[in-house]
Amino acid sequence: MLNWFKRNSSKEGATLPVIDIHSHLLPALDDGVQSFEEAEAIILQFHKLGYKKLITTPHVMSDFFKNSNEIILAKHTELTRWLALKGIPVEVQAAAEYYLDEELIKKIETNEPLLTFGNNYLLFETNFMTEPLNLKEFIFLATTRGYKPVLAHPERYLYIQNNFSKAEDILNRSVLFQLNISSISGYYSKAAQTIAQKLIDKGWVHLLGSDCHNQQHIQLLEETRHAKYFRKAISLPLLNNTL
């Protein structure tokens, strides 16, 4: 096991990563928190769970959440000031969770700067039902532009649940996988939980994320610490605490 994780007693549960790389904590930008007070309350709970850094990732979707770099970074500055005034010792960085659509392809083709984290990791999601026709094109463009694509919550996509070989194909195209911690507990569905377990068993999980939108999600982190597959997940060579 990597030395930045340790096991607690089974009663206490296993220790969570100290860096989270997927959340929606910038107020009123998407379907996450809607106020600075709500963000503060959740971030305080992250702190109690041992987190030192949160890389928050608002949705960027051309048809719904039309967040620009400027909008995200301005709201991040406001939140950072808010937390500093409150004396909350949790570092918050801002990236984004990009929805794979034609607008994202265009941004990459025109070399428009994207909000990444760590070593140029680019968090993206797709539609949940069918494999996007432009998925392979996007992966090729992103990797040739120097990005390291990270697929958010692969366990939740129906096209992977129905055909697990698609996960291996995506992985072989140099895409990293970010698993939602709450998927381990079965929060999203039994099918998502089953795929999460398969990904953990195969060692195909590179990053763990909370995908925290609200108080219910932060409570799930505490509960999932006790799950056998969470303990197995944190024994993997995760990238979280290298960021």
N, C-alpha and C positions, 0 to 999 in steps of 0.2 A: 504494500500500500504506500502511496506517495506520502511524504512526510508532512504535507500541509493538511492532511486529514487524520483524524484519530477516532477510534471507537470509544463510545461511552458504554455504560452498562445497558443491557437491553431495556431496562426500565426507563432510562433517560432518552434512549434513541441515539442514533449516530449523528455526528457533527455535520452540519451543513457546510457547503463551500463558503468562503469569506467574500467571494465576488460573485454577484449575480449579473448575467449578461442579457436578460430579456425581461422587460417590465414596461408598464404604461403609467408612469408616475409624474409626467408633466401635465399640470392641470388644464383641462378643457381643450385638449388637442385631439383627442380621439375617444374611444369607448372606455378609457381608463378613468383615473381620478378626475374629479371636476373642480376641486378647490385646493388651495395651498394647505388648508387645515387637514383635509383628507390625506394629502400627500405626506404631511408631517406625521400624522398618526401611524401610517403604514411604515414609513421609513424608521420610525422609532421601534416598531416591532421587528423590522429587519435587524436593527442594531441589537435588540435583546437576543435575537437568534444567533448573533455572532458575525453578522455581515459587516465588512469594513468598506466595501465599495459596491455601488449599484450602477450598472450601465443601462440606463433607461432608453427604451426604443419605441417611440411613438410610431403608429402606423403612417405610412405614406402610400396613398392609393389615389390614382388620378380621378376616379369616379366618386370618391366618398370623402376620405381624409386627405385634403389637398395641402399637406404640410410641406413647406419649403425648408431648406437649410436655415434660412434667416429666421423663420417663425420658430423652429425648434430650438435654435441656439439662443434666441432672445428669451424664450420661456425658461430654458435651462439656467440662464443668468439670473432670472428672477427667483427661481427655486433655490439656487445656490445661496443667494443673499438671504432669503428667508431662513434657511437652515442655519446659516452663520449667525444670524441675529438670535436664533433660538439656542445656539450652542450645541447643535446636534452633530456629533463627531462621525458622520458617515459621508464619504466622498460620493458624489453623484456625477457621473459623466453622461453625455448624450450621444446616442447614435440614432439609428432608425430601423424599423422593420418594414422593408420594401415589399409591396405586393408585385408579383411578376405580371406585368402588363406591357402593352406597347410603349407606354410612356417611360417605363424603366429601361426598356431596350434602347429607346431613343436617347436617354440620358447617358447611357454607357457609350453609344455610338458617337455622340458629340463630345465625349470627355467632360461632361458636366460633373463637378465634384459631388461625391456621395458621402453620406455620414457613416463612417465605419468605426470599428473599435479594435483595440489591440494591434496585431500585425496585419492591418488592412483587411480584417474580417468583415464581410458584407452579409448582414442578416437579411434573408428574404423568405417570403412565404408564397404559396400558390393557392389557387382555388382548391377546395376540399374534395371535389367530386371526381374530376378526371385529370389525368396528366396533361399539362399545358402543351400545346403543339410547339410552342417556342421555347420549351424548357432547355433542350439541348443547345439551341442557338444562344440562349442567355448564358448558360454555363460557359460555353466556348468564348463568348465575347468578354464576360467578366474576368475569366482567368487570363486571357490574353492581354487584358488591360491592367493586370497586376493585382486584381482583387482575389480574395480567398472566400468564395461563396460559402455561407453557412445556412443550411436549410432549417428553418424554424419548425419545431415539433413535427418531424416526419411521421411519427406514430399516429397522428390524427387524420392523415389524408386517406380517403377511401380507396384511391387508386393504388396505394401501397398496402393497405389492409387487405385488399382483394387480390393482390399479386405482389408478394414480398420480394420477388426477384427484381422489381423496379427499384427497391432500396439499394440493392447491390449494384445495379447499373449506375445509379446516381452517385453512389459512393466511389465507384471506379472512375468517375469523371472528375475526381478531385474536389468533391463537395463534402464539407464537414456537416455533421449532424448535431443539432441542439435539441435535446430531449426536455420536455416539460416535466419537472419533478412531480407535479400532481397527477400526471398520467400514470405514474407507478401505482397510485392508490386507486385507480379506476374512475377518477373524477369525470373524465370526458365520456368514456364508454368502456365496456368490457373489451371491445375490439382494439381500441387504442391502448389499453392496458396490456393486452396480449402482444401487440407489436412492440411496445416499450420493452417488455421482458425479452423478446427475441433480439432486439437491438443491443440490449445490455449483455445478454448471453454471448452474442457474437463479438462483443467489444467494439460495436459500431457507434458508440456515443463519444463525442469529442467535447461537448459542453453541456452543462446542466443549466436550466433557466427556470425561473419562477413563473414567467408570463403573468406576473401579478397585475391585476386590474383593480382589485378592491380588497376589502377586509376578509372576505371569505377565502380568497386565494392565499393570503398570508397565513391564515389559520391552517390551510391544507399543508403548508410547508412543515409546520410543527407536527402535524399528524403523520406525515409521510416519513419522517425520520425513523419511525419504528418498523418500517417495512423491510422485509428481507431483501427485496430487489433494490431498495435504495442503498443499503449497505454494499451490495454488489456493484452498484453504479459508481459509488465514490471510491471503489478500489481500482477503477479504470484510470489510465493516464490522462485525466481530464486537463483541459487547457484553462479552466476558470482562473485558477490562482497563479497563472503565469502572466496575467494581463496587467 
